[in-house]
Amino acid sequence: MLVKHTYESGVRLVIKYLPHTMGVSTGIYVRSGSRDEAAGEEGMSHFIEHMLFKGTRSRTAADIAEEMDVMGGQLNAYTTKEYTCYYARVLSDNFEKAANILCDMYFNSVFDDEDIRREASVIAEEINMYEDTPDELVFDELQAGIWKNSNPLGKPILGTAESVRTFKHSNFKDYMRGHYRPDNTVLSVAGSIDPQRVINVLGEYFGRAWESESGIRSFEKAEYQTCKRRKHKDIEQAHICLCYEGVPVGDKHIYDMNILNTLLGGGMSSRIYQTVREKYALAYSIYSYMSCYMDAGIFVVYAGVNPEHEKRAAELIISEIESIFTDRISDEAIEKAKAQLKSNYLLGLDSTINIMEANGRNMVLKNTVTESDEVTEKIDKVSSASMYGLAERIFNRDMLSISVVSR
């Protein structure tokens, strides 16, 4: 059973009642990510995510950790380019306690000056870690190229070591006042818990509006631009990303894109995997994936190869993608991809966190929730004609972007 509720404050709540489970996952979603940051604010959304764990007016950071540990629960958060999520997973009996901790963090975090200083050093080390993780770095380099650094969508979520060291208490409070607003906040709950109980408990915190700035700051529309980028690192492999323009969140061709991704690089039986890894043994790790945003999207193939094989691997990947127009994908293969995609999706629904995240993400980005039977129905509606219509539009060599990190 799916229940949606909007409080008087404007905060939206979506609840998925799952009576067969023993736990409940609760998420607070804020429509604020790295692309919402103005010049000088790079990394602010992610820094705030860290600071909400550092103590409130009534709890220290140690108190927050200990209270969750006593419940045997999980408390975590993450920041994306378009939203931030804080979530907790506990047994259903502990829902009120977990909700109290999450809401205390959201409304009452203190942003102590000494904690800010220390956390800036922690985030600087996190940035260094990503610099030392070439399969992450190659994607950041790709994003910086295709969206260009003038567009916030191309800037790293973590910010820079320099930017995060400039933030002060007042900067965080001003940013939250402008972004952590009722109309920018979505609550998502999934698990074995009575929906009315959820509405009542969370309504104590989010039912009435709080002090915040009005009006959503518009962001620059993302325009895909081709790029070729190379970054040199003292590493053994060449890490390659080949990228084409994809589709945004909510696009009518999103399921065609999912099927194409599954067929081309979404598993061990996919065309690119079978060619580059199995036939020619050029890579251990190779796969494709989609990144979809509110107004844009990309389709990416990643491979880690010996530097001597970089050019050959890239040629094989491009050739394999373009071969679908001469060696057309059969209806039988499309049906198998549909079955694979549906199975992966439905198996993911065994997790309350996965359901909570899917519903929260859809509400905060699209203001809608898609039920599982609707998802599988839309997957089933993908046809060879619709899939190839999309493929012909996006797989244009003139629109190919390449990012490489290698020695």
C-alpha positions as CSV (number, residue, x, y, z in Angstrom):
1,M,0.0,0.0,0.0
2,L,1.3,3.4,-1.0
3,V,0.2,6.5,0.9
4,K,1.0,10.1,0.0
5,H,0.5,13.1,2.3
6,T,1.3,16.8,2.2
7,Y,1.5,18.7,5.4
8,E,0.2,22.2,6.0
9,S,3.9,23.3,5.8
10,G,4.2,22.0,2.2
11,V,6.5,19.1,3.1
12,R,5.6,16.0,1.1
13,L,5.5,12.5,2.6
14,V,5.3,9.2,0.8
15,I,4.8,5.9,2.7
16,K,5.1,2.4,1.4
17,Y,3.5,0.0,3.9
18,L,5.2,-3.4,3.8
19,P,3.6,-5.7,6.4
20,H,5.9,-8.6,5.7
21,T,9.1,-6.8,6.8
22,M,10.4,-6.3,10.4
23,G,12.0,-2.9,9.9
24,V,11.4,0.5,8.6
25,S,13.5,2.9,6.6
26,T,13.0,6.7,6.9
27,G,14.6,9.2,4.6
28,I,14.7,13.0,4.6
29,Y,15.3,14.3,1.1
30,V,16.3,17.9,0.3
31,R,16.2,19.2,-3.2
32,S,19.6,20.7,-2.9
33,G,22.8,19.3,-4.4
34,S,26.1,20.5,-5.9
35,R,24.4,21.9,-9.0
36,D,22.4,24.3,-6.7
37,E,25.6,25.9,-5.4
38,A,26.6,29.4,-6.6
39,A,30.2,30.5,-7.2
40,G,32.1,30.3,-3.9
41,E,29.7,27.6,-2.5
42,E,31.3,24.6,-4.2
43,G,31.0,21.6,-1.9
44,M,28.5,23.3,0.5
45,S,25.7,20.7,0.2
46,H,28.1,17.9,0.9
47,F,29.7,19.7,3.8
48,I,26.3,20.3,5.4
49,E,25.6,16.6,5.1
50,H,28.7,15.9,7.2
51,M,27.9,18.6,9.7
52,L,24.5,17.3,10.5
53,F,26.2,14.3,12.2
54,K,28.4,16.5,14.4
55,G,25.9,17.4,17.1
56,T,22.7,19.2,17.9
57,R,21.5,21.4,20.7
58,S,20.6,18.3,22.7
59,R,23.0,15.6,21.4
60,T,26.7,15.3,20.8
61,A,28.0,13.4,17.8
62,A,28.8,10.5,20.2
63,D,25.2,10.6,21.5
64,I,23.8,10.3,18.0
65,A,26.1,7.3,17.2
66,E,25.4,5.6,20.5
67,E,21.6,5.9,20.3
68,M,21.6,4.4,16.9
69,D,24.0,1.6,17.9
70,V,21.8,0.7,20.9
71,M,18.9,0.2,18.5
72,G,21.0,-1.8,16.1
73,G,20.1,0.6,13.5
74,Q,21.8,2.2,10.5
75,L,22.1,6.0,10.1
76,N,23.7,7.5,7.0
77,A,23.5,10.2,4.4
78,Y,24.7,11.0,0.9
79,T,24.8,14.0,-1.5
80,T,24.2,14.0,-5.2
81,K,24.3,16.7,-7.8
82,E,20.6,17.4,-7.3
83,Y,19.6,16.4,-3.8
84,T,20.8,15.3,-0.4
85,C,19.4,12.4,1.6
86,Y,19.6,11.6,5.3
87,Y,18.2,8.2,6.3
88,A,17.8,5.7,9.1
89,R,16.9,2.0,9.1
90,V,15.6,0.4,12.4
91,L,13.2,-2.1,13.7
92,S,9.6,-0.8,13.4
93,D,9.3,-0.6,17.2
94,N,12.1,2.0,17.2
95,F,10.6,4.2,14.5
96,E,9.8,7.1,16.8
97,K,13.4,7.1,18.3
98,A,15.0,7.1,14.9
99,A,12.7,9.8,13.6
100,N,13.5,12.0,16.6
101,I,17.3,11.7,15.9
102,L,16.9,12.4,12.1
103,C,14.6,15.4,12.8
104,D,16.9,16.7,15.5
105,M,19.8,16.6,13.1
106,Y,17.7,18.4,10.4
107,F,16.4,21.2,12.6
108,N,18.9,21.6,15.5
109,S,22.5,21.0,14.3
110,V,24.8,23.5,15.9
111,F,27.6,23.9,13.3
112,D,30.3,24.4,16.0
113,D,33.3,26.4,14.6
114,E,35.8,23.9,15.8
115,D,33.8,21.0,14.3
116,I,33.7,23.0,11.0
117,R,37.5,23.4,11.0
118,R,38.1,19.7,11.7
119,E,35.5,18.5,9.2
120,A,37.1,20.7,6.5
121,S,40.3,18.6,6.9
122,V,38.3,15.4,6.8
123,I,36.6,16.4,3.5
124,A,39.9,17.5,2.1
125,E,41.1,13.9,2.7
126,E,38.0,12.6,1.1
127,I,38.8,14.7,-2.0
128,N,42.3,13.3,-1.9
129,M,40.9,9.8,-1.7
130,Y,38.8,10.4,-4.9
131,E,41.9,11.8,-6.6
132,D,43.6,8.4,-5.8
133,T,40.6,6.5,-7.2
134,P,41.0,6.7,-10.9
135,D,37.7,5.0,-11.8
136,E,35.9,7.7,-9.9
137,L,38.2,10.5,-11.1
138,V,37.7,9.6,-14.8
139,F,34.0,10.1,-14.4
140,D,34.4,13.5,-12.6
141,E,36.7,14.6,-15.4
142,L,34.1,13.5,-17.9
143,Q,31.3,15.5,-16.2
144,A,33.5,18.6,-16.0
145,G,34.1,18.3,-19.8
146,I,30.6,17.6,-21.1
147,W,28.8,20.1,-18.8
148,K,31.8,22.5,-18.7
149,N,32.9,23.9,-15.4
150,S,30.8,27.0,-15.9
151,N,27.8,24.9,-15.3
152,P,27.4,23.6,-11.7
153,L,26.4,20.2,-13.0
154,G,30.0,19.7,-14.1
155,K,31.5,20.6,-10.8
156,P,32.5,17.9,-8.2
157,I,30.0,17.2,-5.4
158,L,32.8,17.4,-2.8
159,G,34.0,20.8,-3.9
160,T,37.7,21.5,-3.7
161,A,40.2,21.4,-0.8
162,E,40.4,25.2,-1.1
163,S,36.6,25.9,-1.2
164,V,35.7,23.8,1.8
165,R,38.2,25.6,4.0
166,T,36.5,28.9,3.4
167,F,33.1,28.0,4.9
168,K,32.0,29.6,8.2
169,H,29.0,29.0,10.5
170,S,27.1,31.9,8.9
171,N,27.6,30.4,5.4
172,F,26.0,27.1,6.4
173,K,23.0,28.8,8.1
174,D,22.4,31.1,5.1
175,Y,22.6,28.2,2.7
176,M,20.2,26.1,4.7
177,R,17.8,28.9,5.1
178,G,17.6,29.2,1.3
179,H,17.5,25.5,0.5
180,Y,16.3,23.4,3.5
181,R,12.8,24.7,3.1
182,P,9.4,23.0,3.4
183,D,8.7,23.1,-0.3
184,N,12.2,21.6,-1.0
185,T,11.8,18.7,1.5
186,V,10.4,15.2,0.9
187,L,10.0,12.5,3.5
188,S,10.0,8.9,2.4
189,V,9.2,5.9,4.7
190,A,9.0,2.2,3.8
191,G,8.5,-0.8,6.1
192,S,6.2,-2.5,8.5
193,I,4.5,0.5,10.1
194,D,1.0,2.0,10.1
195,P,0.9,4.9,7.7
196,Q,-1.2,7.0,10.1
197,R,1.5,6.5,12.8
198,V,4.1,7.8,10.4
199,I,2.0,10.8,9.5
200,N,1.4,11.7,13.1
201,V,5.0,11.2,14.3
202,L,6.7,13.1,11.4
203,G,3.9,15.8,11.5
204,E,5.2,16.8,15.0
205,Y,8.4,18.0,13.3
206,F,7.4,18.9,9.7
207,G,3.8,19.7,10.0
208,R,4.2,23.5,10.3
209,A,6.5,25.7,8.2
210,W,9.8,26.9,9.7
211,E,11.8,30.0,9.0
212,S,13.3,29.9,5.5
213,E,13.7,32.0,2.4
214,S,11.0,31.7,-0.2
215,G,11.4,30.9,-3.9
216,I,13.6,28.2,-5.5
217,R,16.7,29.5,-7.1
218,S,16.8,28.5,-10.7
219,F,19.8,26.7,-12.1
220,E,21.4,27.0,-15.5
221,K,20.0,24.4,-17.9
222,A,22.6,21.7,-18.7
223,E,23.6,21.5,-22.3
224,Y,25.6,18.4,-23.4
225,Q,28.8,19.3,-25.1
226,T,31.3,16.9,-26.5
227,C,34.8,16.8,-24.9
228,K,38.1,14.9,-24.9
229,R,39.9,15.0,-21.6
230,R,43.0,13.2,-20.3
231,K,44.5,13.3,-16.9
232,H,47.8,11.8,-16.1
233,K,48.3,9.8,-12.9
234,D,51.0,7.4,-11.8
235,I,48.9,4.3,-12.1
236,E,49.1,0.9,-13.9
237,Q,45.8,1.0,-15.9
238,A,44.2,3.4,-18.3
239,H,40.7,4.2,-17.1
240,I,38.4,5.1,-20.0
241,C,34.9,6.6,-20.1
242,L,33.2,6.8,-23.5
243,C,30.0,8.9,-23.3
244,Y,27.0,9.8,-25.4
245,E,24.1,12.1,-24.6
246,G,21.4,10.2,-22.7
247,V,17.9,11.1,-21.4
248,P,16.8,13.1,-18.3
249,V,14.8,11.8,-15.3
250,G,11.2,11.2,-16.3
251,D,11.9,11.2,-20.1
252,K,9.4,9.0,-22.0
253,H,12.4,7.0,-23.5
254,I,13.9,6.2,-20.1
255,Y,12.9,2.5,-20.3
256,D,14.2,2.3,-23.9
257,M,17.5,3.7,-22.5
258,N,17.5,1.1,-19.7
259,I,17.0,-1.8,-22.2
260,L,19.8,-0.4,-24.4
261,N,22.1,-0.2,-21.4
262,T,21.3,-3.8,-20.4
263,L,22.0,-5.1,-23.8
264,L,25.2,-3.2,-24.5
265,G,27.0,-3.2,-21.1
266,G,24.6,-4.1,-18.3
267,G,25.9,-7.6,-17.4
268,M,28.1,-10.5,-18.3
269,S,26.1,-11.5,-21.3
270,S,26.0,-7.9,-22.8
271,R,27.6,-7.2,-26.1
272,I,30.4,-5.0,-24.9
273,Y,31.4,-7.3,-22.0
274,Q,31.4,-10.3,-24.3
275,T,33.6,-8.6,-26.9
276,V,36.1,-6.6,-24.9
277,R,36.5,-8.9,-21.9
278,E,35.6,-12.4,-23.1
279,K,36.7,-12.4,-26.7
280,Y,39.7,-10.1,-26.7
281,A,40.6,-10.2,-22.9
282,L,41.4,-6.5,-22.8
283,A,39.7,-5.6,-19.6
284,Y,38.7,-7.0,-16.2
285,S,36.2,-4.3,-15.3
286,I,34.0,-3.1,-18.1
287,Y,30.4,-2.0,-18.1
288,S,27.9,0.7,-19.1
289,Y,25.6,2.8,-17.0
290,M,23.2,5.8,-17.2
291,S,23.3,9.0,-15.2
292,C,20.0,10.9,-15.4
293,Y,19.4,14.4,-14.1
294,M,16.3,16.7,-14.1
295,D,17.0,18.2,-17.5
296,A,19.8,16.1,-19.0
297,G,21.3,12.6,-19.1
298,I,24.3,10.7,-20.3
299,F,25.1,7.1,-21.3
300,V,28.6,6.0,-20.4
301,V,30.8,2.9,-21.0
302,Y,33.7,2.5,-18.5
303,A,36.7,0.2,-19.0
304,G,40.0,-0.3,-17.1
305,V,42.7,-1.6,-19.5
306,N,46.4,-1.8,-20.0
307,P,47.6,1.5,-21.4
308,E,48.9,-0.3,-24.5
309,H,45.4,-1.5,-25.2
310,E,43.6,1.9,-24.6
311,K,43.0,2.7,-28.3
312,R,42.1,-0.8,-29.2
313,A,39.6,-1.1,-26.4
314,A,38.0,2.2,-27.3
315,E,37.6,1.2,-30.9
316,L,36.0,-2.1,-29.9
317,I,33.5,-0.4,-27.6
318,I,32.5,2.2,-30.3
319,S,32.3,-0.6,-32.9
320,E,30.2,-2.7,-30.7
321,I,27.7,0.1,-30.1
322,E,27.5,1.0,-33.8
323,S,27.1,-2.7,-34.8
324,I,23.6,-2.7,-33.4
325,F,22.5,-0.9,-36.6
326,T,24.0,-3.5,-38.9
327,D,23.6,-6.6,-36.8
328,R,20.2,-5.7,-35.4
329,I,19.2,-6.8,-31.9
330,S,16.6,-9.5,-32.2
331,D,13.2,-9.4,-30.5
332,E,14.2,-12.4,-28.5
333,A,17.3,-10.6,-27.1
334,I,15.1,-7.6,-26.3
335,E,12.7,-9.8,-24.4
336,K,15.5,-11.4,-22.4
337,A,16.8,-7.9,-21.5
338,K,13.4,-7.0,-20.3
339,A,13.3,-10.1,-18.1
340,Q,16.7,-9.3,-16.7
341,L,15.8,-5.6,-16.0
342,K,12.5,-6.5,-14.4
343,S,14.2,-9.2,-12.2
344,N,16.9,-6.8,-11.0
345,Y,14.3,-4.2,-10.2
346,L,11.9,-6.5,-8.4
347,L,14.7,-8.2,-6.4
348,G,15.7,-4.7,-5.2
349,L,12.3,-4.2,-3.8
350,D,13.1,-6.8,-1.1
351,S,14.9,-4.0,0.7
352,T,13.1,-1.2,2.6
353,I,16.0,1.1,2.0
354,N,15.8,0.6,-1.8
355,I,12.0,1.3,-1.8
356,M,12.5,4.3,0.5
357,E,15.2,5.6,-1.8
358,A,13.3,5.1,-5.0
359,N,10.2,6.8,-3.7
360,G,12.1,9.7,-2.1
361,R,14.2,10.3,-5.2
362,N,11.2,10.3,-7.5
363,M,9.2,12.6,-5.3
364,V,12.0,15.1,-4.8
365,L,13.0,15.2,-8.5
366,K,9.7,14.5,-10.3
367,N,7.0,15.0,-7.6
368,T,5.6,11.6,-8.4
369,V,6.0,8.0,-7.4
370,T,5.8,5.1,-9.8
371,E,4.4,1.8,-8.4
372,S,6.2,-1.4,-9.2
373,D,3.5,-2.8,-11.5
374,E,3.6,0.4,-13.5
375,V,7.4,0.1,-13.9
376,T,7.2,-3.5,-15.1
377,E,4.4,-2.5,-17.5
378,K,6.5,0.3,-19.0
379,I,9.5,-2.1,-19.4
380,D,7.2,-4.6,-21.2
381,K,6.1,-1.8,-23.6
382,V,9.6,-1.2,-24.9
383,S,9.7,-2.3,-28.6
384,S,12.4,-2.7,-31.1
385,A,11.0,0.3,-32.9
386,S,11.0,2.6,-29.8
387,M,14.5,1.4,-28.7
388,Y,16.1,1.9,-32.1
389,G,14.4,5.3,-32.4
390,L,16.3,6.3,-29.3
391,A,19.5,4.6,-30.4
392,E,19.6,6.4,-33.7
393,R,19.2,9.7,-31.9
394,I,21.9,9.3,-29.3
395,F,24.6,7.0,-30.8
396,N,26.1,9.6,-33.1
397,R,29.9,9.5,-33.3
398,D,29.9,13.3,-33.7
399,M,28.4,13.5,-30.1
400,L,30.9,11.1,-28.6
401,S,32.9,12.3,-25.5
402,I,36.0,10.6,-24.1
403,S,37.7,10.9,-20.7
404,V,40.9,9.0,-19.8
405,V,42.9,8.8,-16.7
406,S,46.3,7.0,-17.2
407,R,50.0,7.4,-16.7
